[in-house]
Amino acid sequence: MDIAAGVSGSLAAIGYGLAAIGPGIGVGLIFASYIQSTARQPESSRMTLPFVWIGFAVVEALALFGIAFGFIWATGS
């Protein structure tokens, strides 16, 4: 009996799952650094908050590119 023959699905979903690991770690690092810098120097929190949101947007754009490319490559084959 061949077990591998019963497995079916999209490799794009597995690829996106692997591609989401990087942005997940990146978002965690961004907000952890912001919390740490605010704890060390509370008066700079308003000055550094825009950089946090810009970094968050850039990292999340990578996740969106990952899912978009997953759909493009899944339908292209």
C-alpha positions, 0 to 999 in steps of 0.5 A: 500500500502506497501512503504517499499516493493518498496525499493531495493538496497545494504546495502553494499553501505549504510555501506560504506557511513557510514564507509567513515564518519570516514576517512573523518573527520580524513583527515580533522583533519590531514590537519587542524592540519598541517596547524595550526602547520605550522602557529604557527611555519613555520620553522617546516613545512618541518619536519612535512610534512612526518608525515602528508602524513603517517597519510593521508595514514593510514586514507585512508587505513581505507576507502579502507578497508571499501569499500573492506569489503563492497564488500566481505560481499555483495557477500558473502551473 
